Amino acid sequence: MKHPDRPEISVVIPAHNEAASIGDIVKRSSIVLEACKLSHEIIVVDDGSEDDTGENARSVGAEVIRHPYPIGNGAAIKTGIRNTRGNILVMLDADGQHAPEDIPRLLERMNAYDMAVGSRDRHSATPLHRDFANAVYNKFASYVCKRKIDDLTSGFRAIKAVIAREFVSLLPNTFSYPTTLTLAVVRSGYSLTYVPITTARRIGKSKIRLFRDGARFLLILLKIATLFSPMRVFLPVSFFMFAAGLGYGLFRILTLDGRYGPTSAMLLTMSVVVFMVGLVSEQVAQLRYERTDHRSPPRQQHNTGKEQTHEP
């Protein structure tokens, strides 16, 4: 594929052992963007695959950047972001779940919004337990963001390149990068919209394990929430401790005819401490994540068709 020095669209596809599907995804993405008459580049980040993922992607015209060993899905996205040249980045999975034909629907929203996310509808071929977990995540994220989040974990999204580079250092190396990116965009005052999509059943075996990755994701979600909106976490905890201390103290005084006791005093004191910690954390978060004018410069070299080895 021949591209100008600065294409309009950069497609980033993280892949690990996706040889069966990657070629088709790359070809369909290219056909769709060419039909829209949009200059583009397609970058496949091979996260230390043990199969022919990189070779299959390169054979159909994608630029392949290879990690020397598996670092993580999020790490692959970060490598892709750092090596793109387009004004708008499109991210999608390599396992066949996301239809490249939906890319124009996301790009249509980019004139008015800073990020457009493909929101999986009820017709999507997703397991029941994943649907339940995503519903819980979406509710919690909506509470943290103070706005409705339709699909927190969707990996199919379009975002302005300057914004993606602004948050690239915050993204984790794991599958939870969509969560961090969503909260970062909303917390920093950028605009976000959702586009309903229908996803297909993935090709091959899922790399996400329910109990291992589910528990880890919950911890990461809590960390992200305290990073971007600390008071949304600390304030309920402080209120609960205060109510528990006050209630237990009144119970002892009114029912047991005794003093309120050290337990009540400890809970009341800790509620104040937790509130003050949350207040300070909120100020730190506000200072750290306020919108800046910093923009990362584009890369200087672009070698289409040549495999690169990159370790972030």
N, C-alpha and C positions, 0 to 999 in steps of 0.2 A: 504494500500500500504506500502511495506517495502522499505526503502531507506538507503543507506549508510550514514555515518556521514556527508559527504559533497557531495550532488548530483551535477551533471553537470548542470542541468537546473532547474530553479525555475519559475513556472508559477504563476503570480499574477493576480487575477480576482477581481476587485472591483464590489460590487453588492449592490443594494438597491431595495428591493421589486421585485426581479427577480426569484421568486419561480418557475415560469412556464418554465424557460429556463436553469437555472443554472445547474441542474443535467445532462442534455444532454451535455452541454459545458464541464463540468468536465470529464465526461466519454469519450467523443471524444478526449479531450486533452491527457488523460492518454493512450488511445489506440494508438494514433499517436506516442507519445514519446516512448512507449514500442516497437512499430514496428521498430523504429529507433535505438533500443537498447541503449537508453540514460537514465541514472539514473536521477530521477526527483522528485520534490515535487510540489504539487498544493495547493496554498494558496488562499482561498476565504476570502476577507475582507468584512464582512457583515456590511454595513454602517447604523446601526440602523433600519433594515427592520422591517416592521410590519406584514410580512407574514412568510412563512416557508422557506425563502431563505437559512438561515443557516442550518436548519435541512436537507433540500434536498441536499445541497452540502456535508454535513458531511456523509450522508447515502451512498454516492457513493465514499467515500474515501478521500475527500479533507480535509485539515486542515482548520478550520474556526476560524478566529479572528473577534470578534464582537465589533463594536463601541456601546457604551451605548445609543447613540442617533445619528441622521443623522448629520454628520460633513461636508461631501462633497466627491465627486468623487476623487478629488485630494488628500484629506486627507486619503482616503482608499488606494490609491496607495502608499502614503508615509508610511503608516503602513505596507503595504506588503513589500516594499523595506527594511524597517528596520528589518523585521523578516525573510528574505530569507537567504538561505545558499548556493545556487548554484553559479556557476561561471558566468553564463549567465542568465539574467532575461527576461522572455517573458511576456508582458502585453497585455491583450485583454479584450474586454467588455463582460459582462454577458448576454446581451440582444439578442444574437443570430446573430448579424450582421457579426461578424468575424468568419470565418471557421477555427476551430482548425487544419484542414487538411493542412492549409497554413503555419503552424508553421515551418516545415522542410525547406521551401523555405527561410524563414528569417534566420534560423540557418545556412544555407549553406553560407551565406554572412559574418558570424561572424568571420571567419578565417582571412579575409582581412579588415574588418571594425569594428568600435567601436559600431555603432548602425545601425540597419536595420529597416526601417519603411514600413509598408504595405500601399501603395498608392492606393486609390480607383480609379478604372478606370471608363470609361463612361458607362459600363454595370451595375454598382452598383445601387442598389435600394435605391437611396437617393432622397429626395424632390428637386424640381427645385430651390426653394429659398435657400436651403442649398448649392447646387452646386454653385450658384452665389456668396453667401457669402464666401465660401471656396476659390473660384477663386480670390476674392479681397484680402483675408487674405494671400494667397500664393504669390501674386504679391508684397504685402507690405513686407512680410517676406523675399522674395528674394532680395528686395532692401536693407533691413537692413543687411542681412547676406552676401551680395555680391556673392551669388551663388543661383542656381535655387532650390527652395523648391517646391516639387511636391505635398505634402499633409501636411500642417502645423498642422491640428487638428486631424489626425488619432491617435486613441488610441491603435492600434495594432502594436506593435514594440518589437524588441529584442535589448538588450543593455548589455554590460559587467557590472557585478555587482559593481565593484569598481568605475566605472564612475557614475552609478546611485546613489550610496551612496554619492559621492562627491557633487552632486547637490540636494540632497533630501531636504535640508533646504530651498532651493530657490523655490520649487514648491508650487503653491497656493493650497488652499483647494477645489477649484472649478473645473469645467470641463476644464479649460484652462491649465491644467498641461502639455499636450503634446506640447503646444506652447512654454512654458518656457523651457522644456527639450530639444526641438529641437534647440532653440536659444543658450542655454547654451552649448550644445555639439559643435555646429559650432563655436561659439565665442571663445571657449577654445582650438580650434585647433584639436579636435577629428574628426575622419572620419565618414561620414554619407552616407548611400545609401538607395535607395527606391526600393521596390519590388511591381510590379503591382498586385493588388488583386481585386476580385469582392465581394462586400459585399451584404448581403441579407437584406431584410426588417426586422427591429427589431421586436421581440416578445413583445407585450404589448404596452403601451402608452409611447411616448417619454417624458422625464423629462426636456428637454430643451425648453424654451419658446422663440419664435423668437424675440420679441421686448425687453423683460426684459433682457434675457441672451445675445442677440445680442449687445445691447448697452453696457452692462457690459463687454463683451468680447472685444469690440473695445477699451474701456478704458484700460483694462488689457494689450492688445496688444501694446498700445502706451507706457504704463509704462514699459513693458518688453523691448521694443525697446530702450527707453532712459536708461534702466539699462545696456544693453549689448553693444549697439552701439550709444552712445549719439549724436555724430556728424552727424550721418545719419538723425537725427531729427532736431537738433539745427541749422545745417548749412543751410538747405533750408529755415527755418524760418528767420534766420538772413539775408540771401540773399534777400528774399521777402521784408522784412522791409527796407533794404538798397535801393533796386530798387524802392520801393514805395516812400520813402522819397526823393530820388534823382529825380525821375520822376516828383513828385508833385512840388518840388522846381523849376525845370527847366520850368515846365508849367507856374508857377506864374511869373517867370522872363521873359520868352519869349512871353507869351501870354497876361498876365495882366499888364506887365510893372511894376511889383512891386518887393518887396523883396521875398526871398524864404520862409519866415515865420516860426513861431515857430513849426508848425506841421511837416514840413520837418526836422527841426533840431531835434525834438524829435524822429522821426522815424530813422534818421541816428544814433543818439546816442544809441537808444535801440538796433539797429542792432549790434553795436559793443559789447554792454553788453551781448546780447544773444549769440554771437559768443564766447566771453570769458567764459561764463558759460558753454557752450558746450565743450570748450577746456579743462577746468578743470574737467568736468564730464568724459570726455574721459580718462584722466589720472587716475582718481579714479577707473574707470571701469577696466582699464588695470591692475592696481595694485591688485584689488580685485579678478578678475576672471582669472588670469594667472594660468596655470596648476601647480598643487602642487603634492607632493608625498604622501600626506595624504591619508590613506586608513582606512576606518572604519572596526573594527574587526567584525568577524561573531558572531552571537548570540551563546550562550553556550548551550541552551536547545532547544529541539524540541519535542513537544508533538503531534504526529499525532493522529487524531481522537478525540481530546479533544478541546472543544470550549474555547477560551480565551476571556477575556474582556479587551479591550485595549483602552485607551484614549490618542491620541497623544498630 
